[in-house]
Amino acid sequence: MRSVILIAAITTAVFGLTELAGVHYTETGLAGTTQIYVVGFEDREIVDAFRKGNAERLNRFFQRWELQSREVSEGELELSGKEVKTIYELFEVFYCEHRSRLEKQMAEQRAAQAKSQSKGRESSQPKAAERQEYLVIQNDIRFVVLDNNEYESRKRKIEFAGPGMFELRNFRPRISSKMGRKVLYLDKTHERALTYFFSEIDGDSYTRRDYDEHKEMFLSEKMQLHHYHWGRGYHYISFPQVYIVIFNSDMDKAYIPMYRDRWNGGGSVEYQRQDGAWKMSGSGIRSSWIE
């Protein structure tokens, strides 16, 4: 684990690599609670755009966000060290493969709904959205490196904030160049702006409220939104979202014990590096979980 600690010292300034051992986080702004903070420009911009029905202001919000969403460069990765480079490479393979499958499924769902409607039948499923202008990608990811001898026995027992766990922040995988799509990284500033937008606003405070179909429609051409299963609010990330990656010390095996690919669940998957490329191992996606 010493090599990971050294990498953390080198890359903190660029990537924000933080060890999570002994760290406990408390999520705020949940349903029924009120947060008070200084309202920023991004918060007001999207709210005012909606109130005035101003598509131009909405476009400016997303264009400015896009300009700030610069994917990681080869030069940055060369300076980052083996662990960081490896997690980028693995995530990019996993995301592009899985997102392509999800978009194929959504296209099939739209086609089925269109066929049903052409026969005069209303589908019982919610209308499948057309492909949005942007993919919204997670801006942080957690990982741990286990000794080769411990990997098989411990990979399914790792805690999300246990010893040796690291969080890679300012995570900017190369999805745009690999998928030919516009990409936004969900940093804290824009996550807060979206949460503020979907909240009940009272001066400098906000309270999360129930889902708002009118606001959903206002953003529907820009980004995909998924309701939380429990509580109020939305998932802003364009699935899949990876919560944690577990590597062996040779960095040629990787287990993703929990990823989300829908509003109420997801799965797990294992990869192995073969001939320099990451490939799903065994049966690929091993299991699914539901909230």
Phi and psi in degrees as GROMACS dihedral restraints (atoms count N, CA, C in turn):
[ dihedral_restraints ]
;  ai    aj    ak    al  type     phi  dphi    fc
    3     4     5     6     1   -60.8    20    10
    4     5     6     7     1   -37.5    20    10
    6     7     8     9     1   -63.2    20    10
    7     8     9    10     1   -36.5    20    10
    9    10    11    12     1   -66.0    20    10
   10    11    12    13     1   -38.5    20    10
   12    13    14    15     1   -64.6    20    10
   13    14    15    16     1   -39.4    20    10
   15    16    17    18     1   -64.5    20    10
   16    17    18    19     1   -42.3    20    10
   18    19    20    21     1   -61.8    20    10
   19    20    21    22     1   -38.2    20    10
   21    22    23    24     1   -59.3    20    10
   22    23    24    25     1   -41.5    20    10
   24    25    26    27     1   -66.2    20    10
   25    26    27    28     1   -35.5    20    10
   27    28    29    30     1   -74.3    20    10
   28    29    30    31     1   -39.4    20    10
   30    31    32    33     1  -100.8    20    10
   31    32    33    34     1    -1.2    20    10
   33    34    35    36     1   -56.9    20    10
   34    35    36    37     1   -42.4    20    10
   36    37    38    39     1   -64.8    20    10
   37    38    39    40     1   -35.6    20    10
   39    40    41    42     1   -89.4    20    10
   40    41    42    43     1   -46.7    20    10
   42    43    44    45     1  -107.2    20    10
   43    44    45    46     1   -17.1    20    10
   45    46    47    48     1    70.4    20    10
   46    47    48    49     1    56.8    20    10
   48    49    50    51     1   -87.7    20    10
   49    50    51    52     1   122.2    20    10
   51    52    53    54     1  -129.8    20    10
   52    53    54    55     1   129.3    20    10
   54    55    56    57     1   -77.1    20    10
   55    56    57    58     1   136.3    20    10
   57    58    59    60     1  -103.9    20    10
   58    59    60    61     1     5.1    20    10
   60    61    62    63     1   -59.3    20    10
   61    62    63    64     1   123.9    20    10
   63    64    65    66     1    76.9    20    10
   64    65    66    67     1     4.3    20    10
   66    67    68    69     1   -96.0    20    10
   67    68    69    70     1   132.7    20    10
   69    70    71    72     1  -121.3    20    10
   70    71    72    73     1   132.7    20    10
   72    73    74    75     1  -109.5    20    10
   73    74    75    76     1   142.4    20    10
   75    76    77    78     1  -117.4    20    10
   76    77    78    79     1   119.5    20    10
   78    79    80    81     1   -76.8    20    10
   79    80    81    82     1   134.2    20    10
   81    82    83    84     1  -115.6    20    10
   82    83    84    85     1   168.5    20    10
   84    85    86    87     1    77.5    20    10
   85    86    87    88     1    22.7    20    10
   87    88    89    90     1   -77.4    20    10
   88    89    90    91     1   173.7    20    10
   90    91    92    93     1   -55.4    20    10
   91    92    93    94     1   132.8    20    10
   93    94    95    96     1    84.7    20    10
   94    95    96    97     1    -1.8    20    10
   96    97    98    99     1  -113.2    20    10
   97    98    99   100     1   159.4    20    10
   99   100   101   102     1  -120.7    20    10
  100   101   102   103     1   134.3    20    10
  102   103   104   105     1  -110.4    20    10
  103   104   105   106     1   140.7    20    10
  105   106   107   108     1  -120.0    20    10
  106   107   108   109     1   129.1    20    10
  108   109   110   111     1  -159.6    20    10
  109   110   111   112     1   169.9    20    10
  111   112   113   114     1   -76.6    20    10
  112   113   114   115     1   124.2    20    10
  114   115   116   117     1   -73.3    20    10
  115   116   117   118     1   127.5    20    10
  117   118   119   120     1   -92.4    20    10
  118   119   120   121     1   171.9    20    10
  120   121   122   123     1   -62.1    20    10
  121   122   123   124     1   -43.5    20    10
  123   124   125   126     1   -61.5    20    10
  124   125   126   127     1   -36.0    20    10
  126   127   128   129     1   -62.0    20    10
  127   128   129   130     1   -47.7    20    10
  129   130   131   132     1   -69.5    20    10
  130   131   132   133     1   -36.6    20    10
  132   133   134   135     1   -58.1    20    10
  133   134   135   136     1   -49.9    20    10
  135   136   137   138     1   -73.7    20    10
  136   137   138   139     1   -34.6    20    10
  138   139   140   141     1   -66.1    20    10
  139   140   141   142     1   -46.1    20    10
  141   142   143   144     1   -65.0    20    10
  142   143   144   145     1   -36.1    20    10
  144   145   146   147     1   -61.2    20    10
  145   146   147   148     1   -40.9    20    10
  147   148   149   150     1   -69.7    20    10
  148   149   150   151     1   -45.6    20    10
  150   151   152   153     1   -60.6    20    10
  151   152   153   154     1   -33.8    20    10
  153   154   155   156     1   -99.1    20    10
  154   155   156   157     1     0.5    20    10
  156   157   158   159     1    59.2    20    10
  157   158   159   160     1    37.3    20    10
  159   160   161   162     1   -97.8    20    10
  160   161   162   163     1    99.2    20    10
  162   163   164   165     1   -67.3    20    10
  163   164   165   166     1   -30.7    20    10
  165   166   167   168     1   -65.1    20    10
  166   167   168   169     1   -42.0    20    10
  168   169   170   171     1   -67.4    20    10
  169   170   171   172     1   -37.0    20    10
  171   172   173   174     1   -62.2    20    10
  172   173   174   175     1   -43.6    20    10
  174   175   176   177     1   -59.9    20    10
  175   176   177   178     1   -40.6    20    10
  177   178   179   180     1   -64.1    20    10
  178   179   180   181     1   -39.2    20    10
  180   181   182   183     1   -58.2    20    10
  181   182   183   184     1   -48.0    20    10
  183   184   185   186     1   -74.2    20    10
  184   185   186   187     1   -34.9    20    10
  186   187   188   189     1   -65.9    20    10
  187   188   189   190     1   -39.1    20    10
  189   190   191   192     1   -67.2    20    10
  190   191   192   193     1   -40.5    20    10
  192   193   194   195     1   -62.1    20    10
  193   194   195   196     1   -41.6    20    10
  195   196   197   198     1   -62.5    20    10
  196   197   198   199     1   -40.3    20    10
  198   199   200   201     1   -63.2    20    10
  199   200   201   202     1   -30.2    20    10
  201   202   203   204     1   -84.7    20    10
  202   203   204   205     1    -7.1    20    10
  204   205   206   207     1  -100.4    20    10
  205   206   207   208     1    69.2    20    10
  207   208   209   210     1   -88.6    20    10
  208   209   210   211     1   124.6    20    10
  210   211   212   213     1   -71.4    20    10
  211   212   213   214     1   157.3    20    10
  213   214   215   216     1   -61.1    20    10
  214   215   216   217     1   145.1    20    10
  216   217   218   219     1   -96.3    20    10
  217   218   219   220     1   162.0    20    10
  219   220   221   222     1   -61.4    20    10
  220   221   222   223     1   -37.6    20    10
  222   223   224   225     1   -62.5    20    10
  223   224   225   226     1   -41.8    20    10
  225   226   227   228     1   -64.1    20    10
  226   227   228   229     1   -41.0    20    10
  228   229   230   231     1   -67.7    20    10
  229   230   231   232     1   -35.1    20    10
  231   232   233   234     1   -62.9    20    10
  232   233   234   235     1   -31.3    20    10
  234   235   236   237     1   -85.7    20    10
  235   236   237   238     1    -8.9    20    10
  237   238   239   240     1   -84.3    20    10
  238   239   240   241     1   -25.5    20    10
  240   241   242   243     1    98.4    20    10
  241   242   243   244     1   166.6    20    10
  243   244   245   246     1   -61.8    20    10
  244   245   246   247     1   -44.5    20    10
  246   247   248   249     1   -61.8    20    10
  247   248   249   250     1   -47.6    20    10
  249   250   251   252     1   -67.0    20    10
  250   251   252   253     1   -44.5    20    10
  252   253   254   255     1   -57.9    20    10
  253   254   255   256     1   -41.3    20    10
  255   256   257   258     1   -67.4    20    10
  256   257   258   259     1   -41.1    20    10
  258   259   260   261     1   -68.5    20    10
  259   260   261   262     1   -33.8    20    10
  261   262   263   264     1   -62.2    20    10
  262   263   264   265     1   -48.5    20    10
  264   265   266   267     1   -61.5    20    10
  265   266   267   268     1   -44.1    20    10
  267   268   269   270     1   -65.2    20    10
  268   269   270   271     1   -47.9    20    10
  270   271   272   273     1   -60.2    20    10
  271   272   273   274     1   -42.9    20    10
  273   274   275   276     1   -61.6    20    10
  274   275   276   277     1   -41.0    20    10
  276   277   278   279     1   -65.0    20    10
  277   278   279   280     1   -50.0    20    10
  279   280   281   282     1   -60.5    20    10
  280   281   282   283     1   -48.7    20    10
  282   283   284   285     1   -62.8    20    10
  283   284   285   286     1   -49.3    20    10
  285   286   287   288     1   -62.8    20    10
  286   287   288   289     1   -41.3    20    10
  288   289   290   291     1   -64.2    20    10
  289   290   291   292     1   -48.3    20    10
  291   292   293   294     1   -73.6    20    10
  292   293   294   295     1   -38.7    20    10
  294   295   296   297     1   -63.8    20    10
  295   296   297   298     1   -38.6    20    10
  297   298   299   300     1   -62.1    20    10
  298   299   300   301     1   -40.2    20    10
  300   301   302   303     1   -65.6    20    10
  301   302   303   304     1   -42.0    20    10
  303   304   305   306     1   -62.5    20    10
  304   305   306   307     1   -42.2    20    10
  306   307   308   309     1   -68.8    20    10
  307   308   309   310     1   -32.7    20    10
  309   310   311   312     1   -64.4    20    10
  310   311   312   313     1   -42.5    20    10
  312   313   314   315     1   -62.8    20    10
  313   314   315   316     1   -41.4    20    10
  315   316   317   318     1   -65.8    20    10
  316   317   318   319     1   -38.4    20    10
  318   319   320   321     1   -64.2    20    10
  319   320   321   322     1   -39.9    20    10
  321   322   323   324     1   -65.7    20    10
  322   323   324   325     1   -37.2    20    10
  324   325   326   327     1   -65.5    20    10
  325   326   327   328     1   -41.9    20    10
  327   328   329   330     1   -62.7    20    10
  328   329   330   331     1   -40.8    20    10
  330   331   332   333     1   -64.6    20    10
  331   332   333   334     1   -40.8    20    10
  333   334   335   336     1   -65.8    20    10
  334   335   336   337     1   -39.6    20    10
  336   337   338   339     1   -66.2    20    10
  337   338   339   340     1   -41.2    20    10
  339   340   341   342     1   -63.7    20    10
  340   341   342   343     1   -39.8    20    10
  342   343   344   345     1   -65.7    20    10
  343   344   345   346     1   -41.3    20    10
  345   346   347   348     1   -63.5    20    10
  346   347   348   349     1   -43.0    20    10
  348   349   350   351     1   -68.8    20    10
  349   350   351   352     1   -32.0    20    10
  351   352   353   354     1   -66.9    20    10
  352   353   354   355     1   -21.5    20    10
  354   355   356   357     1   -95.4    20    10
  355   356   357   358     1     7.5    20    10
  357   358   359   360     1    83.3    20    10
  358   359   360   361     1    14.4    20    10
  360   361   362   363     1  -108.8    20    10
  361   362   363   364     1   137.1    20    10
  363   364   365   366     1   -87.7    20    10
  364   365   366   367     1   128.8    20    10
  366   367   368   369     1   -72.0    20    10
  367   368   369   370     1   142.5    20    10
  369   370   371   372     1   -80.6    20    10
  370   371   372   373     1   -10.9    20    10
  372   373   374   375     1   -87.3    20    10
  373   374   375   376     1   150.4    20    10
  375   376   377   378     1   -62.5    20    10
  376   377   378   379     1   148.7    20    10
  378   379   380   381     1   -61.6    20    10
  379   380   381   382     1   128.1    20    10
  381   382   383   384     1   -76.1    20    10
  382   383   384   385     1   127.9    20    10
  384   385   386   387     1   -72.9    20    10
  385   386   387   388     1   149.4    20    10
  387   388   389   390     1   -67.4    20    10
  388   389   390   391     1   165.0    20    10
  390   391   392   393     1   -64.1    20    10
  391   392   393   394     1   130.2    20    10
  393   394   395   396     1   -81.2    20    10
  394   395   396   397     1   165.4    20    10
  396   397   398   399     1   -67.1    20    10
  397   398   399   400     1   -34.9    20    10
  399   400   401   402     1  -122.7    20    10
  400   401   402   403     1   147.7    20    10
  402   403   404   405     1   -98.2    20    10
  403   404   405   406     1   131.8    20    10
  405   406   407   408     1  -103.5    20    10
  406   407   408   409     1   119.6    20    10
  408   409   410   411     1  -110.5    20    10
  409   410   411   412     1   143.6    20    10
  411   412   413   414     1   -58.8    20    10
  412   413   414   415     1   146.8    20    10
  414   415   416   417     1  -108.4    20    10
  415   416   417   418     1     6.5    20    10
  417   418   419   420     1  -152.2    20    10
  418   419   420   421     1   158.9    20    10
  420   421   422   423     1  -156.7    20    10
  421   422   423   424     1   145.2    20    10
  423   424   425   426     1  -104.6    20    10
  424   425   426   427     1   146.3    20    10
  426   427   428   429     1  -152.3    20    10
  427   428   429   430     1   160.9    20    10
  429   430   431   432     1  -143.7    20    10
  430   431   432   433     1   146.6    20    10
  432   433   434   435     1  -112.8    20    10
  433   434   435   436     1   121.0    20    10
  435   436   437   438     1  -104.3    20    10
  436   437   438   439     1   148.9    20    10
  438   439   440   441     1   -57.6    20    10
  439   440   441   442     1   145.3    20    10
  441   442   443   444     1   -52.0    20    10
  442   443   444   445     1   -38.6    20    10
  444   445   446   447     1   -71.7    20    10
  445   446   447   448     1   -19.8    20    10
  447   448   449   450     1  -101.0    20    10
  448   449   450   451     1   -14.6    20    10
  450   451   452   453     1   -56.4    20    10
  451   452   453   454     1   -52.6    20    10
  453   454   455   456     1   -65.4    20    10
  454   455   456   457     1   -38.0    20    10
  456   457   458   459     1   -80.7    20    10
  457   458   459   460     1   -25.4    20    10
  459   460   461   462     1  -110.5    20    10
  460   461   462   463     1   -10.1    20    10
  462   463   464   465     1   -62.5    20    10
  463   464   465   466     1   -25.2    20    10
  465   466   467   468     1   -99.1    20    10
  466   467   468   469     1     9.8    20    10
  468   469   470   471     1  -121.1    20    10
  469   470   471   472     1     8.0    20    10
  471   472   473   474     1   -75.7    20    10
  472   473   474   475     1   135.4    20    10
  474   475   476   477     1   -87.9    20    10
  475   476   477   478     1   155.7    20    10
  477   478   479   480     1   -72.3    20    10
  478   479   480   481     1   -17.9    20    10
  480   481   482   483     1  -138.6    20    10
  481   482   483   484     1    38.9    20    10
  483   484   485   486     1   -87.4    20    10
  484   485   486   487     1  -179.4    20    10
  486   487   488   489     1   -58.8    20    10
  487   488   489   490     1   137.3    20    10
  489   490   491   492     1    83.1    20    10
  490   491   492   493     1    -1.8    20    10
  492   493   494   495     1   -81.7    20    10
  493   494   495   496     1   135.1    20    10
  495   496   497   498     1  -121.5    20    10
  496   497   498   499     1   150.2    20    10
  498   499   500   501     1  -115.8    20    10
  499   500   501   502     1   121.5    20    10
  501   502   503   504     1   -93.7    20    10
  502   503   504   505     1   110.7    20    10
  504   505   506   507     1   -99.7    20    10
  505   506   507   508     1   171.9    20    10
  507   508   509   510     1    53.3    20    10
  508   509   510   511     1    40.8    20    10
  510   511   512   513     1   -80.1    20    10
  511   512   513   514     1   120.6    20    10
  513   514   515   516     1  -134.4    20    10
  514   515   516   517     1    68.8    20    10
  516   517   518   519     1   -62.7    20    10
  517   518   519   520     1   155.6    20    10
  519   520   521   522     1   -87.3    20    10
  520   521   522   523     1    71.2    20    10
  522   523   524   525     1   -88.7    20    10
  523   524   525   526     1   -38.2    20    10
  525   526   527   528     1   -59.8    20    10
  526   527   528   529     1   -49.3    20    10
  528   529   530   531     1   -71.4    20    10
  529   530   531   532     1   -27.3    20    10
  531   532   533   534     1   -85.8    20    10
  532   533   534   535     1   -29.0    20    10
  534   535   536   537     1  -110.5    20    10
  535   536   537   538     1    -6.7    20    10
  537   538   539   540     1    67.9    20    10
  538   539   540   541     1    33.3    20    10
  540   541   542   543     1  -121.6    20    10
  541   542   543   544     1   154.8    20    10
  543   544   545   546     1   -74.9    20    10
  544   545   546   547     1   136.1    20    10
  546   547   548   549     1  -127.4    20    10
  547   548   549   550     1   141.0    20    10
  549   550   551   552     1  -123.0    20    10
  550   551   552   553     1   137.4    20    10
  552   553   554   555     1   -97.8    20    10
  553   554   555   556     1   130.1    20    10
  555   556   557   558     1   -80.7    20    10
  556   557   558   559     1    80.0    20    10
  558   559   560   561     1   -78.4    20    10
  559   560   561   562     1   172.1    20    10
  561   562   563   564     1   -64.6    20    10
  562   563   564   565     1   -34.5    20    10
  564   565   566   567     1   -61.8    20    10
  565   566   567   568     1   -47.8    20    10
  567   568   569   570     1   -79.8    20    10
  568   569   570   571     1   -28.6    20    10
  570   571   572   573     1   -62.7    20    10
  571   572   573   574     1   -42.6    20    10
  573   574   575   576     1   -66.3    20    10
  574   575   576   577     1   -40.1    20    10
  576   577   578   579     1   -61.2    20    10
  577   578   579   580     1   -41.0    20    10
  579   580   581   582     1   -69.2    20    10
  580   581   582   583     1   -40.9    20    10
  582   583   584   585     1   -63.6    20    10
  583   584   585   586     1   -41.1    20    10
  585   586   587   588     1   -61.8    20    10
  586   587   588   589     1   -41.7    20    10
  588   589   590   591     1   -59.8    20    10
  589   590   591   592     1   -39.7    20    10
  591   592   593   594     1   -91.8    20    10
  592   593   594   595     1    15.9    20    10
  594   595   596   597     1  -111.4    20    10
  595   596   597   598     1   166.6    20    10
  597   598   599   600     1   -84.4    20    10
  598   599   600   601     1   118.6    20    10
  600   601   602   603     1  -102.3    20    10
  601   602   603   604     1   133.4    20    10
  603   604   605   606     1  -138.9    20    10
  604   605   606   607     1    94.2    20    10
  606   607   608   609     1    64.7    20    10
  607   608   609   610     1  -121.2    20    10
  609   610   611   612     1   -97.1    20    10
  610   611   612   613     1    15.3    20    10
  612   613   614   615     1  -122.9    20    10
  613   614   615   616     1   158.6    20    10
  615   616   617   618     1  -143.5    20    10
  616   617   618   619     1   152.7    20    10
  618   619   620   621     1  -129.9    20    10
  619   620   621   622     1   128.4    20    10
  621   622   623   624     1   -61.1    20    10
  622   623   624   625     1   137.3    20    10
  624   625   626   627     1  -121.9    20    10
  625   626   627   628     1  -179.6    20    10
  627   628   629   630     1   -65.0    20    10
  628   629   630   631     1   168.5    20    10
  630   631   632   633     1   -59.3    20    10
  631   632   633   634     1   145.6    20    10
  633   634   635   636     1  -123.2    20    10
  634   635   636   637     1   103.6    20    10
  636   637   638   639     1   -64.4    20    10
  637   638   639   640     1   -34.0    20    10
  639   640   641   642     1   -66.1    20    10
  640   641   642   643     1   -41.7    20    10
  642   643   644   645     1   -70.3    20    10
  643   644   645   646     1   -35.8    20    10
  645   646   647   648     1   -58.8    20    10
  646   647   648   649     1   -46.3    20    10
  648   649   650   651     1   -64.3    20    10
  649   650   651   652     1   -34.6    20    10
  651   652   653   654     1   -61.9    20    10
  652   653   654   655     1   -32.8    20    10
  654   655   656   657     1   -99.7    20    10
  655   656   657   658     1    -2.1    20    10
  657   658   659   660     1   -63.1    20    10
  658   659   660   661     1   -27.5    20    10
  660   661   662   663     1   -83.5    20    10
  661   662   663   664     1   -14.9    20    10
  663   664   665   666     1   -94.4    20    10
  664   665   666   667     1   -45.1    20    10
  666   667   668   669     1  -149.6    20    10
  667   668   669   670     1   157.2    20    10
  669   670   671   672     1   -90.4    20    10
  670   671   672   673     1   138.4    20    10
  672   673   674   675     1  -121.8    20    10
  673   674   675   676     1   142.3    20    10
  675   676   677   678     1  -129.6    20    10
  676   677   678   679     1   132.8    20    10
  678   679   680   681     1   -65.2    20    10
  679   680   681   682     1   145.7    20    10
  681   682   683   684     1   -63.9    20    10
  682   683   684   685     1   146.6    20    10
  684   685   686   687     1   -75.2    20    10
  685   686   687   688     1   -45.6    20    10
  687   688   689   690     1  -110.5    20    10
  688   689   690   691     1   126.9    20    10
  690   691   692   693     1    83.6    20    10
  691   692   693   694     1   178.2    20    10
  693   694   695   696     1   -88.8    20    10
  694   695   696   697     1   155.8    20    10
  696   697   698   699     1   116.9    20    10
  697   698   699   700     1  -174.4    20    10
  699   700   701   702     1  -135.5    20    10
  700   701   702   703     1   153.5    20    10
  702   703   704   705     1   -87.0    20    10
  703   704   705   706     1   124.5    20    10
  705   706   707   708     1   -94.1    20    10
  706   707   708   709     1   -20.2    20    10
  708   709   710   711     1   -73.2    20    10
  709   710   711   712     1   140.1    20    10
  711   712   713   714     1   -80.4    20    10
  712   713   714   715     1   107.1    20    10
  714   715   716   717     1   -58.7    20    10
  715   716   717   718     1   150.4    20    10
  717   718   719   720     1   -86.3    20    10
  718   719   720   721     1   156.9    20    10
  720   721   722   723     1  -120.3    20    10
  721   722   723   724     1   128.4    20    10
  723   724   725   726     1   -99.9    20    10
  724   725   726   727     1   127.7    20    10
  726   727   728   729     1   -89.2    20    10
  727   728   729   730     1   -36.7    20    10
  729   730   731   732     1  -159.0    20    10
  730   731   732   733     1   147.4    20    10
  732   733   734   735     1  -127.1    20    10
  733   734   735   736     1   135.7    20    10
  735   736   737   738     1  -116.1    20    10
  736   737   738   739     1   121.4    20    10
  738   739   740   741     1  -108.5    20    10
  739   740   741   742     1   154.6    20    10
  741   742   743   744     1   -84.7    20    10
  742   743   744   745     1   168.6    20    10
  744   745   746   747     1   -70.7    20    10
  745   746   747   748     1   -21.6    20    10
  747   748   749   750     1   -77.7    20    10
  748   749   750   751     1    -9.7    20    10
  750   751   752   753     1    58.7    20    10
  751   752   753   754     1    34.8    20    10
  753   754   755   756     1  -120.1    20    10
  754   755   756   757     1     2.8    20    10
  756   757   758   759     1  -131.5    20    10
  757   758   759   760     1   141.8    20    10
  759   760   761   762     1  -146.2    20    10
  760   761   762   763     1   133.5    20    10
  762   763   764   765     1  -118.8    20    10
  763   764   765   766     1   125.3    20    10
  765   766   767   768     1  -104.5    20    10
  766   767   768   769     1    98.1    20    10
  768   769   770   771     1   -75.0    20    10
  769   770   771   772     1   -18.3    20    10
  771   772   773   774     1  -155.8    20    10
  772   773   774   775     1   112.8    20    10
  774   775   776   777     1  -129.9    20    10
  775   776   777   778     1   156.4    20    10
  777   778   779   780     1  -109.9    20    10
  778   779   780   781     1   131.7    20    10
  780   781   782   783     1  -130.8    20    10
  781   782   783   784     1    12.2    20    10
  783   784   785   786     1  -159.4    20    10
  784   785   786   787     1   171.6    20    10
  786   787   788   789     1   -65.0    20    10
  787   788   789   790     1   -24.9    20    10
  789   790   791   792     1  -125.6    20    10
  790   791   792   793     1    21.8    20    10
  792   793   794   795     1   170.9    20    10
  793   794   795   796     1  -167.9    20    10
  795   796   797   798     1  -178.7    20    10
  796   797   798   799     1  -144.7    20    10
  798   799   800   801     1  -159.6    20    10
  799   800   801   802     1  -165.5    20    10
  801   802   803   804     1  -137.3    20    10
  802   803   804   805     1   158.6    20    10
  804   805   806   807     1  -158.1    20    10
  805   806   807   808     1   152.4    20    10
  807   808   809   810     1  -123.5    20    10
  808   809   810   811     1   143.6    20    10
  810   811   812   813     1  -125.2    20    10
  811   812   813   814     1   155.9    20    10
  813   814   815   816     1  -139.4    20    10
  814   815   816   817     1   140.7    20    10
  816   817   818   819     1   -81.9    20    10
  817   818   819   820     1   122.7    20    10
  819   820   821   822     1  -129.3    20    10
  820   821   822   823     1   123.1    20    10
  822   823   824   825     1    52.6    20    10
  823   824   825   826     1    39.4    20    10
  825   826   827   828     1    82.8    20    10
  826   827   828   829     1     2.3    20    10
  828   829   830   831     1  -126.6    20    10
  829   830   831   832     1   147.3    20    10
  831   832   833   834     1   -81.4    20    10
  832   833   834   835     1   127.1    20    10
  834   835   836   837     1  -129.4    20    10
  835   836   837   838     1   144.8    20    10
  837   838   839   840     1   -60.9    20    10
  838   839   840   841     1   136.7    20    10
  840   841   842   843     1  -101.8    20    10
  841   842   843   844     1   154.0    20    10
  843   844   845   846     1    60.9    20    10
  844   845   846   847     1  -130.7    20    10
  846   847   848   849     1   -88.3    20    10
  847   848   849   850     1     7.8    20    10
  849   850   851   852     1    79.6    20    10
  850   851   852   853     1  -119.2    20    10
  852   853   854   855     1   -68.3    20    10
  853   854   855   856     1   116.4    20    10
  855   856   857   858     1   -90.8    20    10
  856   857   858   859     1   -34.0    20    10
  858   859   860   861     1  -157.4    20    10
  859   860   861   862     1   166.3    20    10
  861   862   863   864     1  -124.4    20    10
  862   863   864   865     1   152.7    20    10
  864   865   866   867     1  -129.5    20    10
  865   866   867   868     1   151.1    20    10
  867   868   869   870     1  -131.8    20    10
  868   869   870   871     1   135.6    20    10
